[in-house]
Amino acid sequence: MINKLFIFSIVSLGSLLSQTYRISGKILDYQDKFPISDVNIYIENTNFGTITDLNGNFNLEFNLSNLNNFKLKAKIIGYKQLTIPLDNLEIKFCSGCSIKISELGNIFLINEVIELESIHVHAFENNLSQISDITINGQEFNNNLSTNIAKTLENYPNIGVSSFGSNVSKPVLRGYSGDRFLLTKGGNLLGDLSQTSIDHAISIDMSEINKIQIIRGPKSLIYGSNTIGGVIDAGTYGNPKFRFNNFTTKINLGYQSFNNSTYGNVFFYIPIKDNQINLSLNERRTKSQTSPIGKLRNTNSEISNYKLGYIKYYQNSFIYLMLENYNMKYGIPPSEEGHINGVDIDLLKNTFQINYHSDISLYNFDQFDIYYNYIDYEHSEYESISDFRAVGLAKNTYNTKIELKSSQNIIGSEIDIKKSSSEGFYWTPKANEINISFYGFYEHIFNNFNLLGSYRFGHSSIFPIKPFLNFSNLDDKQVISRFFPFFSSSIGLKVNYNNFQFSSWLMNTMREPTLEELYSDGPHLGTYSYEIGSPVLDIEKIYGIESAIKYNKKSFTLSVITFYNYSPYYYQMTKMGKCEFEYIAGENHPCAGAEYIEWGSGSTGWLYKYKPKGIESLINGLEFGIIYNYKDFKFKYDFSLVRGYNISEKQPLEYINPDKQKFTFKYSQKIIDYNLRLIKVESQNRLGEFESYTPSYFLVDFIFNFNKNNKIITIQLNNIFNELHYNHLSRIKSIMPEPGINLSINYKILI
């Protein structure tokens, strides 16, 4: 009895002597100041630990009798481990409770590849604001890196891939494609034609990219007015805000087996006193892609990308000049509906940028920027067996932006001028386009919540240039100048309560029709279609809401995101009809004379007609995620679904990606980690007009990473079991399935 009382007394005394502590902070990347998610935060030699959320924040609560000789650790693959002695912390009691708290503020981790070679000057970076926002960098970026930006993103929730062969794959965000979301590089619009047609390639080479952000909610409107789907911003090496002390070379080499591709990038940082020269050289060569049943003809490509930047640094400012040459030659696969030998496309883009940046003190603003971006884009299309240029497209873009900003406020104005022209078998008229806009973002921090707001308003004009070519389906009198005033706005809320985080936003966006949607009238070689514009289209309006909740405690994180977007006037290019009988080459067409077919076009003498039409639509969906960390193991599960409804015609909306589940199992050591990724994509039987059923599939990937002494090796083995599968958003799924087993190797070194 005495022994039991003694033990009880010791336990009771220990409970009385122990103290509850709560430590909070935010983990940021030293190089770019962006938050780092999934960092393991733990007390050494104890069972107390947690991980950072998507915004890099953590709250760690634990019980110890005292903090002497205990250390806080921050650990994640790709960064140097950080150790903070707890007995050096500033501790205080929280108001009205007995918990001792310590607020560490911003904590910076050093990338093991970059180390201390560069310093961040004259800038802050905008932290992401919504639970649904995504930042992909470091080792996570390497684990998902693929041949283009769409394939790199396809494993993330509610992101599909609209493809026409691997060369022209494009991301689809929550059912939105085309220019219902923005695709930018370093915050600047690409200035190409990738979002006007499925066969136009995105002018980004992934070997020059070091991170990708997906930005949603109020902050997205600082990029443009049509951001209901979000903004995809690809960050590049050579940002002028990073100043190097020493001559530094970054080398990036890689290989993929599914298209026998090789690529290489060499980047030189050359500091000279208060000046810095950035030089980038990129080359990529791919052969035709393969699948479990064979090769997809005419899907080879060649990319050359050269970039030269010069920065002059002053005490509180800098001037940045950049010249870039991007050249891509790629193939579009053949089809009996279009060109039986396929189409070859040559893309040439030259870019000139100027950025003046200054640190200031003006009201609530501390930075001033002027941006000028000139882009000269050309695009030529040939039948694969011919040297005759059948179609030529060109666009010159002149973009100027002026911004005042701080960590919580941004105001700016933007003028965007485009001059478009065409020649050959493509009868869209030449035109000048002018877009003038003013925008702002504001975040106010209250005691228990943050309030966010943004706006973008302006005026867009399209001026067709006479004389016009002979239209086949349009009346010359319909081709007139059009003017579109627009106003987009958003308001959002963020709340943190104990281990819960809530975020929600409302948004209305407006999108003016493109030149092609208004006045196209001619065959499109690459897409096997004859496209006809609709001159009476009005501005498109979408009203959306997103609500999200996240729970984060110790090693467990759970998030649920819902979104609901309604459009009273929504339009996209749609096939005008479909022949229900099989066409046999060399014989008369079974639907001869049909009005939904343009006769006399295409290699076989006919092409389906496509035309935009306005409808009432609804797109909503769900994204659910769980993360659990246990010692050196990490388990992650994501589920996403999106539903699209054509309310006007009482049927499903076209081009909606199917439901998707992803399981990731990760085991990490000091310099090595192993990843097993399981992806289940459900069948798509909710079909829009003229769509066809796509069966479900299950893929298994294995990823290995080695990271030491400024060297990173990433090996991906995708689709290990060579699963035969089809992408619902592929325009050629009737011709060929998606790639089979693929070996991908990426090697990065900093010298």
C-alpha positions in Angstrom: 0.0 0.0 0.0 2.8 2.4 0.9 4.5 1.6 -2.5 1.3 2.5 -4.4 1.0 5.8 -2.5 4.6 6.6 -3.2 4.1 6.0 -7.0 0.9 8.0 -7.0 2.6 10.9 -5.2 5.5 10.9 -7.7 3.1 10.9 -10.7 0.9 13.6 -9.1 4.0 15.7 -8.4 5.2 15.3 -12.1 1.8 16.5 -13.3 1.9 19.5 -11.0 5.4 20.4 -12.1 4.8 20.0 -15.9 3.8 23.1 -17.9 1.8 23.4 -21.1 3.6 25.4 -23.8 2.5 26.5 -27.2 5.0 27.5 -29.9 3.9 29.1 -33.2 5.7 30.3 -36.3 5.8 30.4 -40.0 8.4 28.5 -42.2 9.6 30.3 -45.3 12.0 29.5 -48.1 15.2 31.6 -47.6 15.5 32.1 -51.4 12.1 33.3 -52.5 10.3 33.9 -49.1 7.4 31.6 -50.1 5.8 29.4 -47.3 6.9 25.8 -47.1 4.2 23.2 -46.4 4.6 19.8 -44.7 7.7 20.7 -42.7 8.2 18.4 -39.8 8.2 20.5 -36.6 9.1 18.5 -33.4 10.8 18.5 -30.0 13.9 16.4 -30.1 13.8 13.2 -28.0 10.1 13.6 -27.3 6.8 12.5 -29.0 5.7 16.1 -29.5 5.5 17.2 -33.2 3.4 18.7 -36.0 3.7 19.9 -39.6 3.3 23.2 -41.3 0.1 23.9 -43.3 -0.1 25.2 -46.9 0.7 28.7 -45.7 3.8 27.5 -43.7 2.2 28.1 -40.3 2.4 25.8 -37.4 1.2 25.6 -33.8 2.9 23.1 -31.5 1.4 22.4 -28.0 3.3 20.2 -25.5 3.8 19.5 -21.8 7.3 19.6 -20.2 8.5 20.4 -16.7 11.0 22.9 -18.2 12.7 23.7 -21.5 16.3 23.3 -20.4 18.3 21.2 -22.9 15.4 20.7 -25.3 15.6 21.6 -28.9 13.0 22.4 -31.6 13.7 20.9 -35.0 12.4 21.9 -38.4 13.0 19.2 -41.1 12.0 18.6 -44.7 13.8 17.0 -47.6 15.6 19.5 -49.9 16.3 22.0 -47.0 18.9 22.2 -44.3 17.6 21.0 -41.0 17.1 23.9 -38.5 17.6 23.6 -34.7 16.3 26.1 -32.2 17.3 25.7 -28.5 14.1 26.0 -26.4 15.8 27.5 -23.4 16.6 30.6 -25.4 13.0 31.4 -26.4 11.1 34.4 -25.1 8.2 32.9 -23.2 5.0 34.6 -21.9 1.7 33.6 -20.5 -1.4 33.9 -22.7 -4.1 36.3 -21.6 -6.7 34.5 -19.4 -5.0 31.0 -19.4 -2.1 29.1 -17.9 -0.4 28.2 -21.1 3.0 29.6 -21.8 3.4 30.8 -25.4 6.2 31.7 -27.7 5.6 33.3 -31.1 8.7 32.8 -33.3 7.4 34.7 -36.3 9.1 34.0 -39.7 11.6 31.2 -39.8 13.7 30.7 -42.9 15.0 27.3 -44.2 17.9 27.2 -46.6 17.6 25.2 -49.7 20.4 22.6 -49.8 20.9 23.3 -53.5 20.9 27.1 -53.4 22.5 27.5 -49.9 23.7 31.1 -49.3 24.8 31.9 -52.9 22.2 34.6 -53.3 20.5 37.2 -51.3 16.9 38.5 -51.6 16.8 42.3 -52.4 14.3 45.0 -52.6 11.2 42.9 -52.4 8.8 40.8 -50.5 6.8 37.9 -52.1 3.0 37.7 -51.9 2.0 34.9 -49.5 -0.8 32.8 -50.7 -4.2 33.5 -49.0 -6.6 30.6 -49.5 -6.6 27.0 -48.3 -7.0 25.9 -51.9 -3.9 27.8 -53.1 -1.0 25.6 -54.1 2.7 26.1 -54.2 4.9 23.5 -55.9 8.6 23.9 -55.4 11.7 22.1 -54.1 11.5 18.3 -54.0 7.8 18.2 -54.6 8.4 20.0 -57.9 11.0 17.4 -58.9 8.7 14.6 -57.9 6.0 15.8 -60.4 8.2 17.3 -63.1 7.1 16.1 -66.6 7.4 17.1 -70.2 5.1 20.2 -70.0 3.3 22.2 -67.4 0.0 20.4 -67.8 1.5 16.9 -67.2 3.4 18.3 -64.2 0.2 19.4 -62.6 -2.1 16.5 -63.5 -1.7 14.7 -60.2 -3.2 17.6 -58.2 -6.9 17.9 -57.2 -9.3 18.8 -59.9 -6.7 19.5 -62.5 -7.2 17.7 -65.8 -5.2 17.7 -69.0 -6.7 18.7 -72.3 -4.4 17.1 -74.9 -3.7 16.6 -78.6 -0.6 14.6 -78.1 2.0 15.4 -75.5 3.3 18.5 -77.3 0.1 20.6 -76.8 -1.2 19.4 -73.5 -2.9 22.1 -71.5 -4.2 22.2 -67.9 -7.9 22.3 -67.1 -8.7 23.8 -63.7 -11.9 22.7 -62.0 -13.5 22.2 -65.4 -12.3 25.5 -66.8 -10.1 25.5 -69.9 -9.0 28.1 -72.5 -8.7 31.6 -71.0 -11.1 31.1 -68.0 -8.0 30.9 -66.0 -4.7 32.7 -66.5 -1.3 31.1 -67.3 1.6 33.4 -66.6 5.4 33.1 -66.3 7.0 35.2 -63.6 3.7 37.1 -63.3 3.6 38.1 -67.0 1.2 36.8 -69.6 2.8 34.5 -72.1 1.8 36.4 -75.3 1.3 33.2 -77.3 -1.8 31.6 -78.8 -1.9 28.6 -76.5 -5.3 29.4 -75.0 -7.0 30.1 -78.3 -6.8 26.6 -79.7 -6.0 23.0 -78.6 -3.2 22.6 -81.2 -1.3 25.7 -80.1 1.5 24.9 -77.7 2.3 26.6 -74.5 5.6 28.5 -74.9 7.2 27.3 -71.6 10.0 24.9 -71.3 9.9 23.1 -67.9 13.7 23.0 -67.5 13.7 26.8 -66.9 10.9 26.5 -64.2 11.7 26.2 -60.4 8.2 26.5 -58.9 4.5 26.7 -59.8 1.8 28.5 -58.0 -1.9 28.1 -58.3 -3.6 31.3 -56.9 -7.3 31.6 -56.3 -9.7 34.0 -54.7 -9.2 37.8 -54.3 -5.5 37.9 -55.0 -6.0 36.3 -58.4 -7.5 39.5 -59.8 -4.2 41.3 -59.8 -3.3 39.1 -62.7 -6.4 39.6 -64.8 -10.2 39.8 -64.9 -11.0 36.2 -66.0 -9.6 34.2 -63.1 -12.6 32.2 -61.8 -10.6 29.0 -62.4 -7.5 30.6 -60.8 -4.0 31.7 -62.0 -1.2 29.3 -62.8 2.1 31.2 -62.4 5.3 29.5 -63.4 8.4 30.9 -61.6 11.6 30.9 -63.5 15.3 31.0 -62.6 16.8 34.4 -63.1 14.4 36.5 -61.0 16.1 40.0 -60.7 15.1 40.1 -57.0 17.8 37.4 -56.3 21.3 38.9 -56.3 24.3 36.5 -56.3 27.6 37.3 -54.5 29.7 34.8 -56.6 29.7 33.5 -60.1 27.3 30.5 -60.0 26.3 27.9 -62.6 23.1 25.8 -62.4 22.9 22.7 -64.6 19.7 20.8 -65.2 19.7 17.6 -67.3 17.0 15.0 -68.0 15.5 12.1 -69.9 12.1 10.6 -70.5 11.6 7.2 -72.1 7.9 7.4 -73.3 9.0 9.8 -76.1 12.7 9.2 -75.9 13.3 12.8 -75.0 16.4 14.5 -73.7 16.7 18.0 -72.3 19.3 20.3 -70.8 19.5 23.7 -69.2 22.5 25.7 -68.2 22.0 28.9 -66.2 24.9 31.3 -65.4 24.7 34.0 -62.7 27.5 36.5 -63.3 27.8 39.3 -60.7 30.0 42.3 -61.5 30.1 44.9 -58.7 26.6 46.4 -58.7 25.6 44.6 -61.9 24.5 41.1 -62.6 24.2 39.1 -65.9 21.8 36.1 -66.1 22.3 33.8 -69.0 20.1 30.8 -69.7 20.5 28.1 -72.5 17.7 25.5 -72.9 17.5 22.6 -75.4 14.9 19.8 -75.6 14.4 17.1 -78.2 11.6 14.5 -78.2 10.6 11.8 -80.5 7.0 10.5 -81.1 5.3 9.4 -77.9 4.5 5.8 -77.3 1.7 3.9 -75.6 1.0 0.3 -74.6 -0.4 -0.4 -78.1 2.1 1.5 -80.2 3.5 4.8 -81.3 1.5 8.0 -82.0 2.8 9.3 -85.3 4.1 12.8 -85.8 4.3 13.9 -82.1 8.0 14.7 -82.1 9.3 18.1 -81.1 12.4 20.4 -80.8 12.7 23.3 -78.4 15.4 25.9 -78.2 15.1 28.7 -75.6 17.8 31.3 -74.9 17.5 34.1 -72.4 19.8 37.0 -71.5 19.1 39.3 -68.5 20.9 42.3 -67.1 20.3 43.9 -63.7 21.7 47.2 -62.4 21.4 47.3 -58.6 21.2 50.6 -56.6 20.9 51.1 -52.9 17.0 51.1 -52.9 16.2 50.1 -56.5 17.1 48.1 -59.6 16.6 48.1 -63.3 16.1 44.8 -65.1 16.4 44.2 -68.9 15.7 40.8 -70.5 15.8 39.3 -74.0 14.4 35.9 -74.8 14.2 33.8 -77.9 11.9 30.8 -77.8 11.7 28.5 -80.9 9.6 25.3 -81.0 8.9 22.9 -83.9 6.3 20.2 -83.1 4.0 17.8 -84.8 0.2 17.2 -84.5 -0.8 13.5 -85.1 -2.7 12.5 -88.2 -6.5 11.8 -88.5 -8.8 10.8 -91.3 -11.0 13.7 -90.3 -8.2 16.3 -90.9 -4.9 15.6 -92.4 -3.9 11.9 -92.9 -0.2 12.7 -92.5 -0.5 15.1 -89.6 0.4 18.8 -89.3 3.8 20.3 -88.5 3.9 23.6 -86.6 6.8 26.1 -86.3 6.5 28.5 -83.3 8.8 31.5 -82.9 8.6 34.0 -80.0 10.9 36.8 -79.1 10.4 38.7 -75.8 11.8 42.0 -74.5 11.2 43.0 -70.8 12.0 46.0 -68.7 11.3 46.2 -65.0 12.1 49.2 -62.8 11.7 48.6 -59.1 12.2 50.9 -56.2 11.7 50.7 -52.4 9.6 53.7 -51.3 7.7 55.1 -48.4 4.3 56.4 -49.6 1.2 56.0 -47.4 0.9 52.2 -46.8 3.0 51.3 -49.8 6.7 50.4 -49.7 7.4 49.3 -53.3 7.0 50.8 -56.7 7.3 48.9 -60.0 7.0 49.6 -63.7 6.9 46.7 -66.1 7.1 46.8 -69.9 6.8 43.6 -71.9 7.0 43.3 -75.7 6.3 39.9 -77.4 6.7 39.1 -81.1 5.0 35.8 -81.8 4.8 33.9 -85.1 3.2 30.6 -85.9 3.3 28.6 -89.2 1.4 25.4 -90.0 2.3 22.8 -92.7 1.0 19.5 -93.9 3.6 17.0 -92.9 4.5 16.0 -96.4 4.6 19.5 -97.7 6.9 22.5 -97.5 4.0 24.9 -98.3 2.9 27.0 -95.4 -0.8 26.5 -95.3 -1.5 28.8 -92.4 0.4 31.7 -90.9 -0.5 33.5 -87.6 1.2 36.4 -85.9 0.6 38.5 -82.8 2.5 41.4 -81.4 1.9 42.3 -77.7 2.8 45.5 -76.0 2.1 45.3 -72.2 2.7 48.0 -69.6 2.0 47.8 -65.9 2.5 50.3 -63.0 2.1 49.0 -59.4 2.3 50.3 -55.9 2.4 47.5 -53.3 3.1 46.4 -49.8 2.7 43.1 -48.0 -1.1 43.8 -47.6 -1.9 46.3 -50.4 -1.6 46.4 -54.1 -2.9 49.0 -56.6 -2.0 49.1 -60.3 -3.0 49.9 -63.8 -2.3 47.9 -67.0 -2.4 48.7 -70.7 -2.3 45.7 -73.1 -2.2 46.2 -76.9 -2.3 43.3 -79.4 -1.9 43.3 -83.1 -3.0 40.1 -84.8 -2.7 39.0 -88.4 -3.0 35.8 -90.4 -2.5 34.4 -93.9 -3.2 31.3 -95.9 -6.2 29.1 -95.3 -7.3 30.9 -92.2 -9.8 33.7 -92.7 -9.9 35.4 -89.3 -9.4 39.1 -90.0 -6.4 41.1 -89.0 -7.3 43.1 -85.9 -6.0 45.4 -83.2 -7.0 44.9 -79.6 -6.7 47.3 -76.6 -7.3 46.4 -73.0 -7.0 49.1 -70.3 -7.6 48.1 -66.7 -7.1 49.2 -63.1 -6.9 46.8 -60.2 -6.3 46.6 -56.5 -6.0 44.1 -53.6 -6.4 44.8 -49.9 -6.0 42.6 -46.8 -6.8 43.9 -43.3 -5.8 41.9 -40.2 -8.2 42.0 -37.3 -7.8 40.2 -34.0 -9.4 36.9 -35.0 -9.7 37.1 -38.7 -8.4 38.6 -42.0 -10.6 40.4 -44.5 -9.5 40.4 -48.1 -10.9 42.3 -51.1 -9.9 43.0 -54.7 -11.2 44.5 -57.9 -10.4 44.9 -61.5 -12.2 47.1 -63.9 -11.5 48.5 -67.4 -12.4 48.4 -71.0 -11.5 46.0 -73.9 -11.8 46.8 -77.6 -11.4 44.8 -80.8 -10.9 46.6 -84.1 -11.0 44.4 -87.2 -8.9 45.8 -90.1 -10.3 46.0 -93.6 -10.2 44.8 -96.3 -11.5 41.4 -95.2 -10.9 38.1 -97.0 -13.9 36.3 -98.5 -15.9 34.8 -95.7 -17.7 31.5 -96.3 -20.1 31.6 -93.3 -20.0 35.1 -92.0 -21.4 38.3 -93.4 -18.9 41.2 -93.9 -21.4 43.5 -92.3 -21.2 41.5 -89.0 -17.5 42.0 -88.7 -17.4 45.3 -86.8 -15.5 46.9 -83.9 -16.6 45.6 -80.5 -16.3 47.3 -77.1 -16.5 45.5 -73.8 -16.5 47.3 -70.4 -15.8 44.9 -67.5 -15.8 44.8 -63.7 -14.5 41.9 -61.7 -14.4 41.8 -57.9 -13.9 39.5 -55.0 -14.1 39.5 -51.2 -12.7 36.9 -48.9 -12.4 35.9 -45.2 -9.8 34.0 -43.3 -10.3 32.8 -39.7 -7.9 30.9 -37.4 -9.3 29.3 -34.3 -7.2 26.9 -32.3 -6.3 24.1 -34.7 -8.8 25.1 -37.3 -8.5 27.4 -40.3 -11.4 28.7 -42.3 -11.3 30.6 -45.6 -14.1 31.6 -47.9 -14.5 34.0 -50.8 -17.0 35.4 -53.3 -16.1 36.4 -56.8 -17.6 37.7 -60.0 -15.5 37.7 -63.2 -16.0 38.9 -66.7 -14.4 37.7 -69.9 -14.7 39.4 -73.3 -14.8 37.0 -76.4 -11.6 36.4 -78.3 -11.0 37.5 -81.8 -11.3 33.8 -82.9 -14.6 33.4 -81.0 -16.1 36.4 -82.8 -14.8 36.3 -86.3 -13.1 33.0 -87.2 -14.2 31.5 -90.5 -12.0 28.8 -91.9 -10.3 25.4 -91.5 -8.0 24.8 -88.6 -5.4 22.3 -89.8 -4.2 21.1 -86.4 -7.6 20.5 -84.8 -9.3 18.8 -87.7 -12.1 21.3 -87.6 -13.7 24.2 -89.4 -14.2 27.0 -86.9 -16.9 29.7 -87.4 -17.1 32.7 -85.1 -20.2 34.2 -83.6 -20.1 38.1 -84.1 -23.0 38.6 -81.7 -21.3 37.2 -78.6 -21.5 39.3 -75.5 -19.2 39.4 -72.5 -19.1 36.3 -70.4 -20.0 36.5 -66.7 -19.3 34.0 -63.9 -20.3 34.3 -60.2 -18.4 32.0 -57.8 -18.0 31.0 -54.2 -15.5 28.9 -52.4 -15.5 27.7 -48.8 -12.8 25.7 -47.1 -11.9 24.3 -43.7 -8.7 22.8 -42.5 -7.8 21.0 -39.3 -4.1 20.8 -38.3 -2.8 19.2 -35.1 0.6 17.7 -34.5 1.2 15.3 -37.4 -2.4 15.2 -38.8 -4.0 17.6 -41.3 -7.4 17.4 -42.9 -8.9 19.8 -45.4 -12.2 20.1 -47.2 -12.8 22.6 -50.0 -16.1 23.2 -51.9 -16.7 25.6 -54.8 -19.8 26.7 -56.8 -19.7 28.7 -60.0 -22.7 29.9 -61.9 -22.7 31.6 -65.3 -25.8 33.1 -66.9 -23.9 33.4 -70.2 -21.1 30.9 -70.8 -19.7 29.9 -74.2 -17.2 27.7 -75.9 -16.4 26.2 -79.3 -18.9 23.3 -79.9 -19.3 20.8 -82.7 -22.4 21.7 -84.7 -23.3 18.1 -85.4 -22.0 14.6 -85.7 -22.5 11.9 -88.4 -23.8 8.7 -86.8 -22.5 6.5 -89.6 -19.0 5.3 -90.1 -16.9 7.0 -92.8 -14.8 4.7 -95.0 -11.9 6.3 -96.7 -12.2 6.3 -100.5 -16.0 6.0 -100.4 -18.7 8.7 -100.5 -19.4 10.3 -97.1 -22.5 8.7 -95.5 -23.7 12.2 -94.3 -23.0 14.0 -97.6 -24.6 17.5 -97.7 -25.0 17.8 -93.9 -24.9 21.5 -92.8 -22.7 20.7 -89.8 -19.8 19.7 -92.2 -17.7 22.0 -94.3 -17.3 20.3 -97.7 -14.1 20.8 -99.7 -11.8 21.3 -96.7 -9.3 18.9 -95.1 -7.3 16.2 -96.8 -10.3 14.0 -97.3 -12.6 16.9 -98.5 -14.6 17.5 -95.3 -14.3 18.9 -91.8 -16.7 19.1 -88.9 -17.9 22.7 -88.2 -17.4 24.2 -84.7 -19.1 27.4 -83.5 -19.3 29.1 -80.0 -22.7 29.3 -78.4 -23.9 31.0 -75.2 -25.6 28.9 -72.6 -26.5 29.1 -68.9 -24.1 26.9 -66.9 -23.1 25.6 -63.5 -19.8 24.1 -62.3 -19.3 22.9 -58.8 -17.1 20.5 -57.0 -15.3 19.2 -53.9 -11.6 18.6 -52.9 -10.8 16.6 -49.8 -7.3 15.9 -48.4 -5.6 14.1 -45.5 -2.0 14.2 -44.4 -0.5 12.1 -41.7 3.2 12.1 -40.6 4.7 9.4 -38.4 8.5 9.6 -37.8 10.1 9.3 -41.2 6.9 8.3 -43.0 4.3 10.6 -44.6 0.9 9.5 -45.9 -1.2 11.7 -48.1 -4.6 11.2 -49.7 -6.5 13.5 -52.1 -10.0 13.1 -53.6 -11.5 15.6 -56.0 -14.6 15.8 -58.1 -16.1 18.5 -60.4 -19.6 18.5 -62.0 -20.6 20.7 -64.9 -24.2 21.3 -66.0 -25.5 22.9 -69.2 -28.6 24.4 -67.7 -30.0 25.7 -71.0 -30.0 22.3 -72.7 -30.5 20.2 -69.5 -27.5 18.0 -70.0 -23.9 17.7 -68.6 -21.4 20.3 -69.7 -18.6 19.3 -72.1 -14.9 18.9 -71.3 -15.2 18.2 -67.6 -12.5 16.0 -66.0 -13.6 12.8 -64.1 -13.3 12.1 -60.4 -9.8 11.5 -59.1 -8.1 9.9 -56.1 -4.4 10.0 -55.2 -2.5 8.1 -52.4 1.1 9.0 -51.7 3.4 7.1 -49.3 6.7 8.7 -48.6 9.7 7.5 -46.6 12.5 10.0 -45.9 16.1 9.7 -44.7 18.7 12.4 -44.5 19.7 12.5 -48.2 17.2 10.0 -49.7 13.5 9.6 -49.9 11.2 7.1 -51.5 7.7 7.8 -52.8 5.0 5.5 -53.9 2.1 7.2 -55.7 -1.2 5.5 -56.5 -3.7 7.3 -58.8 -7.3 6.2 -59.4 -9.3 8.1 -62.1 -12.9 7.2 -62.3 -14.8 6.6 -65.6 -16.5 9.5 -67.2 -20.1 8.8 -68.1 -21.5 12.3 -67.5 -21.2 13.2 -71.1 -21.9 16.5 -72.9 -23.1 16.8 -76.5 -21.0 14.7 -78.9 -18.7 13.4 -76.1 -17.9 9.7 -75.7 -17.5 7.5 -72.6 -14.1 7.1 -71.0 -13.3 4.1 -68.8 -11.6 4.3 -65.4 -7.9 3.5 -64.8 -5.4 2.9 -62.0 -1.8 4.0 -62.2 1.2 3.2 -60.0 4.3 5.4 -59.8 7.5 5.1 -57.9 9.8 8.1 -57.2 13.3 8.1 -55.8 15.2 11.2 -54.7 18.9 11.7 -53.7 19.9 15.1 -52.4 23.5 16.0 -51.2 26.2 18.6 -51.7 24.3 20.8 -54.2 23.3 17.8 -56.3 19.8 16.4 -56.8 18.9 13.2 -58.6 15.2 12.4 -59.1 14.1 9.1 -60.8 10.4 8.6 -61.6 9.0 5.3 -62.8 5.5 6.2 -64.1 2.7 3.7 -64.9 4.8 0.8 -63.6 2.3 -1.8 -64.8 2.0 -0.3 -68.3 -1.8 0.3 -67.8 -3.8 0.9 -70.9 -5.7 4.1 -70.2 -7.4 7.0 -71.9 -7.7 10.7 -71.0 -11.3 11.9 -71.2 -10.1 15.4 -72.2 -7.9 14.1 -75.1 -9.1 15.1 -78.5 -7.4 12.0 -80.0 -8.5 9.3 -77.5 -10.2 7.5 -80.4 -6.8 7.2 -82.0 -4.3 6.4 -79.2 -4.3 5.9 -75.4 -2.1 7.7 -73.0 1.6 6.8 -72.5 2.5 3.5 -70.9 5.4 2.8 -68.6 7.9 5.7 -68.5 11.3 6.2 -67.0 12.1 9.8 -66.1 15.5 11.0 -64.8 16.4 14.5 -63.7 19.8 15.7 -62.5 20.4 19.2 -61.0 23.7 20.6 -59.8 24.8 24.0 -58.5 28.4 24.9 -59.1 
